[in-house]
Amino acid sequence: MKLWQNVFSTNIDSLADAFNRSIDFDKQLYRYDIQGTIAHVNMLAKQQIIAKEDSNRIIDALKTLLTDIENGTVVIDETYEDIHSFVELYLTEKIGAVAKKMHTGRSRNDQVALDMKLYVLDQVKEMQKALVELIDALIQTAQAHTKTIMPAFTHLRKAQPSTYGHYLCAYIEMFLRDLRKVTLVEETCLTNMPLGSGACCGNTYDIDRMYVAEQLGFEDITYNSLDGVADRDYILDFLYAMSMICMHMSRYCEELILFSSEQFGFLSVAQAYSSGSSMMPQKRNPDMAELIRGKTGRIYGSLLQMLTTMKALPLTYNKDMQEDKENFFDAVNTTLSSLHIFTAMHKTLIIHKESMYLSAKDSYITAVDAADYLVKKGIPFRDAYRAAAKLVNYCIDKNIYFHHLTAEEITTIHADFDAGLLEAVTLENSLASRNQIGSPAPEMVEVSLEKYLQRLAAYKGSATF
């Protein structure tokens, strides 16, 4: 059933009718469609475009419909063309011809643009809540591990000493950036209420667009009707933000998969977030982490699909833009479910401090500290670098590590090496000497964590979720 029924001299082909319908996925916009319609009808009455008694009847019926859908009394009929058609034609059946006045002064083009912005605003709040919970969890874990020594990696090879707390701070930084990106989507939507743009060129009624905006919580309206119905940038912005969130989760999950393997043994994933094998009874597979990593590709696909859909559309509305929903809805649901699983999984990780420490100790990750030791004695860095390389090669040839060296031994490797070097290349000294803000010294990690707490507190203080 369609709002434009009986306009054509012949009926639309049944295949084309099914192909054209969007109600099977846009039905989830029902709450926003009703919410936007109530604000619109209120405005029509305020501006005396329709009678107050008519607006009251329409609004009462809309509120009843919303309640009935929510409690399951009314099931949305998927034979309608879209959710807008269902709401209007359902009300027409219930309260008669007065319901036909509800669409005065608007088009489905600006109606769906409003519905989508209301949907995005709601989902942004859910995303913000999920990110805040995750960042809180990461901060708490990092606070407990500012002195838990582990190697940092470049090229997936042990590089320099770090701590697990310092490692987690890297992800806190990423997710704080993600929180900002998501919040920018909210700010963009709130200043661009599109209803009143009409099909593309407004309408001839004395409508009050700001009144509608105020009812719905928007700060401002759009100022060009062509862009008002053609704009989907906010969807692309949200898809990009979700792509970044999932990319950051995926990187963490990749490392979680590695670090929880027998080859590393840094972490254990709780059995509640693992799965077994149908054949090998010993297996504990990190499937939740692997799924999050895998689902990231779906989010990228949704972003690329939407960019491709919009890339060559002439102004203003085109039916291609119906394709802004299915993959987008899936991306929102997938990102939120991934965030919830990711946070819960992180909270239950078992940290193997000794394995981390031994991995750092049995390595040459303080070789730079050996070079720096000579630099501080006045030797040019490049010469000190070669001396440190000689020290590393000596240990490799002997199949030993720095902590095996004796004071007598090191003086034979380079004339400027002395007993003080043995202390300089310990993990603890290496970390303590890296005392710049942002570095892994425990005190510096604590400074960073305090800054993150301040940022998060400021965000929570201004958030509306």
C-alpha positions as CSV (number, residue, x, y, z in Angstrom):
1,M,0.0,0.0,0.0
2,K,1.3,3.4,-1.1
3,L,0.6,7.1,-0.4
4,W,0.6,7.6,-4.2
5,Q,-1.9,4.8,-4.8
6,N,-4.2,5.3,-7.9
7,V,-2.1,8.2,-9.2
8,F,-0.9,6.2,-12.2
9,S,-3.3,4.9,-14.9
10,T,-2.0,1.4,-14.4
11,N,-0.7,-0.5,-11.3
12,I,3.0,-1.0,-10.7
13,D,4.3,-4.4,-11.6
14,S,4.4,-6.8,-8.6
15,L,8.1,-7.4,-9.0
16,A,8.8,-3.7,-9.1
17,D,6.5,-3.1,-6.1
18,A,8.5,-5.6,-4.0
19,F,11.8,-4.3,-5.3
20,N,10.8,-0.7,-4.4
21,R,9.6,-1.4,-0.8
22,S,11.8,-0.5,2.1
23,I,9.5,-1.2,5.1
24,D,11.2,-4.5,6.0
25,F,14.2,-2.5,7.1
26,D,13.0,1.1,7.6
27,K,10.3,0.0,10.0
28,Q,12.8,0.4,12.8
29,L,12.4,4.1,12.2
30,Y,8.8,4.0,13.5
31,R,9.6,5.8,16.7
32,Y,11.3,8.7,15.0
33,D,8.7,8.9,12.3
34,I,6.0,9.3,14.9
35,Q,8.0,11.6,17.0
36,G,8.8,13.9,14.0
37,T,5.1,13.8,12.8
38,I,3.9,14.8,16.3
39,A,6.2,17.9,16.2
40,H,5.1,18.7,12.7
41,V,1.4,18.4,13.4
42,N,1.9,20.6,16.6
43,M,3.5,23.2,14.4
44,L,0.7,23.0,11.8
45,A,-1.8,23.8,14.5
46,K,0.3,26.6,16.0
47,Q,0.5,28.2,12.6
48,Q,-3.3,27.7,12.1
49,I,-2.6,25.6,9.0
50,I,-4.9,22.9,10.4
51,A,-7.4,23.2,13.3
52,K,-6.3,22.6,16.8
53,E,-9.0,19.9,17.3
54,D,-7.7,18.1,14.2
55,S,-4.1,18.2,15.5
56,N,-5.2,16.9,18.9
57,R,-6.9,13.9,17.3
58,I,-4.0,13.1,15.1
59,I,-1.5,13.4,17.9
60,D,-3.5,11.3,20.2
61,A,-3.8,8.6,17.6
62,L,0.0,8.8,16.9
63,K,0.8,8.4,20.6
64,T,-1.6,5.4,20.8
65,L,0.1,3.9,17.7
66,L,3.5,4.3,19.2
67,T,2.4,2.6,22.5
68,D,0.7,-0.2,20.6
69,I,3.8,-0.9,18.5
70,E,6.0,-0.8,21.5
71,N,3.9,-3.3,23.5
72,G,3.3,-5.5,20.5
73,T,-0.5,-4.8,20.1
74,V,0.2,-3.5,16.6
75,V,2.6,-5.3,14.2
76,I,3.9,-3.2,11.4
77,D,2.5,-4.5,8.1
78,E,5.2,-5.1,5.6
79,T,2.9,-4.8,2.6
80,Y,3.1,-1.0,2.9
81,E,5.8,0.8,0.8
82,D,7.7,2.3,3.8
83,I,7.3,3.2,7.4
84,H,5.9,6.7,6.5
85,S,3.1,5.2,4.4
86,F,2.3,2.7,7.2
87,V,1.9,5.4,9.8
88,E,-0.2,7.7,7.7
89,L,-2.4,5.1,6.2
90,Y,-2.9,3.2,9.5
91,L,-4.0,6.4,11.1
92,T,-6.4,7.1,8.2
93,E,-8.0,3.8,8.8
94,K,-8.3,4.5,12.6
95,I,-9.4,8.1,12.7
96,G,-10.6,8.8,9.2
97,A,-10.0,11.7,6.8
98,V,-8.5,14.0,9.4
99,A,-5.3,11.9,9.3
100,K,-4.8,13.0,5.7
101,K,-3.9,16.4,7.0
102,M,-0.8,15.3,8.8
103,H,1.4,15.4,5.7
104,T,0.5,19.0,4.9
105,G,3.7,21.0,4.2
106,R,6.2,18.2,4.0
107,S,7.4,15.5,1.7
108,R,8.8,12.0,2.4
109,N,12.1,13.4,1.3
110,D,12.5,15.8,4.2
111,Q,10.5,13.4,6.5
112,V,13.0,10.6,6.0
113,A,15.9,13.0,6.4
114,L,14.5,14.0,9.8
115,D,13.8,10.4,10.8
116,M,17.4,9.4,10.0
117,K,18.9,12.3,12.0
118,L,16.7,11.4,15.0
119,Y,17.9,7.8,14.7
120,V,21.5,8.8,14.4
121,L,21.2,11.1,17.5
122,D,19.8,8.2,19.5
123,Q,22.5,5.8,18.3
124,V,25.3,8.3,18.9
125,K,24.2,8.4,22.6
126,E,24.4,4.6,22.8
127,M,27.8,4.7,21.1
128,Q,29.0,7.3,23.6
129,K,27.9,5.3,26.5
130,A,29.6,2.2,25.2
131,L,32.9,4.1,24.6
132,V,32.8,5.7,28.0
133,E,32.3,2.3,29.7
134,L,35.2,0.9,27.7
135,I,37.6,3.8,28.4
136,D,36.7,3.5,32.1
137,A,37.6,-0.2,32.1
138,L,40.9,0.4,30.3
139,I,41.9,3.2,32.7
140,Q,41.1,1.0,35.7
141,T,43.2,-1.9,34.3
142,A,46.1,0.5,33.4
143,Q,46.1,2.0,36.9
144,A,46.7,-1.5,38.3
145,H,49.6,-2.2,35.9
146,T,51.8,0.9,35.7
147,K,54.7,-1.3,36.9
148,T,53.9,-4.5,35.1
149,I,56.9,-4.7,32.7
150,M,56.5,-6.0,29.2
151,P,58.3,-5.5,25.9
152,A,57.0,-3.0,23.4
153,F,57.2,-4.1,19.7
154,T,58.1,-2.7,16.3
155,H,57.7,-5.0,13.3
156,L,56.3,-7.5,15.8
157,R,59.8,-7.8,17.2
158,K,60.7,-6.9,20.8
159,A,61.9,-3.3,20.7
160,Q,62.1,-1.5,24.1
161,P,60.8,-1.9,27.6
162,S,57.3,-0.8,28.4
163,T,54.6,-1.6,30.9
164,Y,51.1,-3.1,30.4
165,G,49.7,0.1,31.8
166,H,51.6,2.1,29.2
167,Y,50.4,-0.3,26.5
168,L,46.8,0.2,27.5
169,C,47.2,4.0,27.5
170,A,47.8,3.8,23.7
171,Y,44.3,2.3,23.3
172,I,42.8,4.8,25.7
173,E,44.1,7.5,23.4
174,M,42.5,5.9,20.4
175,F,39.1,5.4,22.0
176,L,39.1,9.0,23.4
177,R,39.7,10.2,19.8
178,D,36.8,7.9,18.7
179,L,34.6,9.4,21.4
180,R,35.3,12.9,20.0
181,K,34.5,11.8,16.5
182,V,31.2,10.3,17.6
183,T,30.4,13.5,19.5
184,L,31.1,15.6,16.4
185,V,28.5,13.6,14.6
186,E,26.0,14.6,17.3
187,E,27.0,18.2,17.1
188,T,26.5,18.3,13.3
189,C,23.1,16.7,13.5
190,L,21.8,19.0,16.2
191,T,22.5,22.1,14.1
192,N,20.8,20.8,11.0
193,M,17.0,20.0,11.4
194,P,15.9,19.4,7.8
195,L,12.1,19.2,8.0
196,G,10.5,22.0,6.0
197,S,12.8,21.5,3.1
198,G,9.9,19.7,1.3
199,A,10.5,17.5,-1.7
200,C,13.4,19.9,-2.6
201,C,12.2,23.5,-2.6
202,G,10.3,24.0,0.6
203,N,6.6,24.7,0.5
204,T,4.0,27.4,0.3
205,Y,2.7,27.3,3.9
206,D,3.6,29.6,6.7
207,I,5.4,26.9,8.6
208,D,7.6,27.5,11.7
209,R,10.7,25.3,11.2
210,M,12.4,26.5,14.4
211,Y,9.4,25.5,16.4
212,V,9.7,22.0,15.1
213,A,13.4,22.0,15.8
214,E,12.9,23.1,19.4
215,Q,10.3,20.4,20.0
216,L,12.7,17.7,18.8
217,G,15.8,19.1,20.6
218,F,17.6,20.5,17.7
219,E,19.7,23.7,18.1
220,D,19.1,25.0,14.5
221,I,17.7,24.2,11.1
222,T,19.1,23.7,7.7
223,Y,19.3,26.8,5.5
224,N,19.1,25.3,2.0
225,S,16.2,23.1,1.1
226,L,18.2,21.3,-1.7
227,D,20.9,20.2,0.7
228,G,18.3,19.6,3.4
229,V,16.9,16.6,1.6
230,A,20.1,15.5,-0.3
231,D,22.5,15.5,2.7
232,R,23.8,12.2,4.0
233,D,27.1,13.4,5.2
234,Y,26.2,12.8,8.8
235,I,25.7,9.1,8.0
236,L,29.1,9.0,6.3
237,D,30.6,10.7,9.3
238,F,29.1,8.2,11.7
239,L,30.2,5.3,9.4
240,Y,33.7,6.7,9.4
241,A,33.7,7.1,13.2
242,M,32.4,3.5,13.6
243,S,35.1,2.3,11.1
244,M,37.7,3.9,13.3
245,I,36.3,2.4,16.5
246,C,36.2,-1.1,14.9
247,M,39.7,-0.6,13.5
248,H,41.0,0.2,17.0
249,M,39.2,-2.8,18.5
250,S,40.5,-5.0,15.8
251,R,44.1,-4.0,16.4
252,Y,43.6,-4.7,20.1
253,C,42.0,-8.0,19.3
254,E,44.8,-9.0,17.0
255,E,47.3,-8.4,19.8
256,L,45.0,-10.1,22.3
257,I,45.0,-13.2,20.1
258,L,48.8,-13.1,19.9
259,F,49.4,-12.3,23.5
260,S,47.1,-15.0,24.7
261,S,48.7,-17.7,22.5
262,E,51.1,-20.3,23.9
263,Q,53.9,-18.5,22.0
264,F,53.5,-15.4,24.1
265,G,51.6,-16.4,27.2
266,F,51.1,-12.7,28.4
267,L,47.3,-13.0,28.9
268,S,44.5,-15.5,29.2
269,V,41.0,-14.9,27.8
270,A,38.3,-16.0,30.2
271,Q,36.5,-19.2,29.1
272,A,33.2,-17.1,29.1
273,Y,34.6,-15.3,26.0
274,S,36.3,-18.3,24.4
275,S,35.0,-21.3,22.5
276,G,36.2,-24.9,22.0
277,S,36.9,-27.3,19.2
278,S,34.5,-30.0,18.0
279,M,37.5,-32.3,17.6
280,M,40.4,-31.1,19.8
281,P,39.4,-31.0,23.5
282,Q,42.4,-29.0,24.6
283,K,41.5,-25.9,22.5
284,R,40.4,-22.6,24.0
285,N,39.9,-20.4,21.0
286,P,39.7,-16.5,21.3
287,D,36.6,-16.5,19.0
288,M,35.1,-13.3,20.4
289,A,38.3,-11.4,19.6
290,E,38.5,-13.0,16.1
291,L,34.8,-12.2,15.4
292,I,35.4,-8.5,16.3
293,R,38.4,-8.5,14.0
294,G,36.3,-10.1,11.3
295,K,33.3,-7.9,11.7
296,T,35.4,-4.8,11.2
297,G,35.4,-5.6,7.5
298,R,31.6,-5.3,7.4
299,I,31.8,-1.8,8.8
300,Y,34.4,-0.8,6.2
301,G,32.1,-2.3,3.6
302,S,29.2,-0.2,4.8
303,L,31.3,3.0,4.6
304,L,32.5,2.2,1.1
305,Q,29.0,1.3,0.0
306,M,27.6,4.6,1.2
307,L,30.4,6.6,-0.4
308,T,29.8,4.8,-3.7
309,T,26.0,5.4,-3.5
310,M,26.5,9.1,-3.0
311,K,29.4,9.8,-5.3
312,A,27.5,10.7,-8.4
313,L,24.0,11.6,-7.3
314,P,22.6,14.8,-8.8
315,L,20.7,17.1,-6.4
316,T,18.4,16.5,-4.7
317,Y,16.7,13.3,-3.6
318,N,17.2,10.1,-5.7
319,K,15.9,6.6,-4.9
320,D,19.5,5.5,-4.6
321,M,19.4,7.1,-1.2
322,Q,17.0,4.5,0.1
323,E,20.2,2.4,0.2
324,D,21.4,4.6,3.1
325,K,19.7,2.4,5.6
326,E,20.2,-1.4,5.5
327,N,24.0,-1.5,5.7
328,F,24.0,1.5,8.0
329,F,21.6,0.0,10.5
330,D,23.7,-3.2,10.4
331,A,26.9,-1.2,11.0
332,V,25.4,0.5,14.0
333,N,24.2,-2.7,15.6
334,T,27.5,-4.5,14.8
335,T,29.6,-1.8,16.3
336,L,27.6,-1.6,19.4
337,S,27.5,-5.3,20.0
338,S,31.3,-5.5,19.3
339,L,31.9,-2.7,21.8
340,H,29.8,-4.5,24.5
341,I,31.6,-7.8,24.0
342,F,35.0,-6.2,23.7
343,T,34.6,-4.3,27.1
344,A,33.2,-7.4,28.9
345,M,36.1,-9.5,27.5
346,H,38.7,-7.0,28.5
347,K,37.4,-6.8,32.1
348,T,37.9,-10.6,32.5
349,L,41.4,-10.9,31.1
350,I,43.9,-12.7,33.2
351,I,47.3,-10.9,33.2
352,H,50.4,-13.1,33.5
353,K,52.9,-10.6,34.9
354,E,55.8,-13.0,35.2
355,S,55.6,-14.1,31.5
356,M,55.5,-10.5,30.4
357,Y,58.6,-9.7,32.6
358,L,60.6,-12.8,31.5
359,S,59.8,-12.0,27.8
360,A,61.3,-8.5,28.3
361,K,64.2,-9.7,30.4
362,D,65.3,-12.4,28.0
363,S,65.9,-10.1,25.2
364,Y,68.1,-7.2,24.1
365,I,65.5,-4.5,24.4
366,T,67.7,-2.2,26.5
367,A,70.4,-2.0,23.7
368,V,69.5,1.6,23.2
369,D,70.2,2.2,26.9
370,A,73.7,0.8,26.4
371,A,74.2,3.3,23.6
372,D,72.8,6.1,25.7
373,Y,75.1,5.2,28.5
374,L,78.1,5.9,26.3
375,V,76.5,9.1,24.9
376,K,76.2,10.5,28.4
377,K,79.9,9.9,28.8
378,G,80.5,12.2,25.8
379,I,80.8,9.6,23.0
380,P,78.9,10.5,19.7
381,F,75.7,8.6,19.3
382,R,76.6,6.9,16.1
383,D,79.8,5.5,17.7
384,A,77.8,4.5,20.8
385,Y,75.2,2.8,18.6
386,R,78.0,0.6,17.0
387,A,79.4,-0.2,20.4
388,A,75.9,-1.3,21.6
389,A,75.5,-3.4,18.4
390,K,78.8,-5.1,19.2
391,L,77.5,-5.8,22.7
392,V,74.3,-7.4,21.3
393,N,76.3,-9.5,18.8
394,Y,78.6,-10.7,21.6
395,C,75.6,-11.9,23.6
396,I,74.0,-13.6,20.6
397,D,77.2,-15.4,19.9
398,K,77.4,-16.6,23.5
399,N,73.6,-17.3,23.6
400,I,73.2,-15.1,26.7
401,Y,71.4,-11.9,27.6
402,F,72.5,-8.7,29.2
403,H,71.6,-9.8,32.7
404,H,74.1,-12.7,32.3
405,L,77.1,-10.4,31.6
406,T,79.8,-9.8,34.2
407,A,81.7,-6.5,34.9
408,E,84.9,-8.0,33.6
409,E,83.3,-9.3,30.4
410,I,81.9,-6.0,29.3
411,T,85.2,-4.1,29.4
412,T,86.5,-6.5,26.8
413,I,83.7,-5.6,24.4
414,H,84.3,-1.8,24.3
415,A,86.9,0.3,26.1
416,D,84.3,2.8,27.4
417,F,82.0,0.1,28.9
418,D,82.3,-0.3,32.7
419,A,80.5,-1.8,35.6
420,G,77.9,1.0,35.6
421,L,76.6,-0.3,32.3
422,L,75.1,-3.4,34.0
423,E,72.8,-1.2,36.0
424,A,72.0,1.0,33.0
425,V,70.7,-1.9,30.9
426,T,68.3,-3.3,33.5
427,L,64.6,-3.1,32.6
428,E,63.8,-1.2,35.8
429,N,66.5,1.5,35.1
430,S,65.5,1.8,31.5
431,L,61.9,2.5,32.4
432,A,62.7,4.8,35.2
433,S,65.0,6.9,33.0
434,R,62.2,7.4,30.4
435,N,60.6,10.2,32.4
436,Q,59.1,12.4,29.8
437,I,55.3,12.8,29.7
438,G,53.9,10.0,27.5
439,S,56.8,7.6,28.2
440,P,56.5,4.3,30.0
441,A,58.1,5.3,33.3
442,P,55.4,4.4,35.9
443,E,55.2,7.9,37.2
444,M,54.7,9.2,33.7
445,V,52.0,6.6,33.0
446,E,50.2,7.8,36.1
447,V,50.4,11.4,34.8
448,S,48.8,10.3,31.5
449,L,46.1,8.3,33.3
450,E,45.2,11.4,35.4
451,K,44.9,13.4,32.2
452,Y,42.6,10.8,30.7
453,L,40.4,10.8,33.8
454,Q,40.1,14.6,33.6
455,R,39.1,14.4,29.9
456,L,36.6,11.7,30.6
457,A,35.2,13.6,33.6
458,A,34.8,16.7,31.5
459,Y,33.1,14.7,28.8
460,K,30.7,13.0,31.3
461,G,29.9,16.5,32.7
462,S,28.8,17.8,29.3
463,A,27.2,14.6,27.9
464,T,23.5,14.3,27.4
465,F,23.2,10.5,27.3
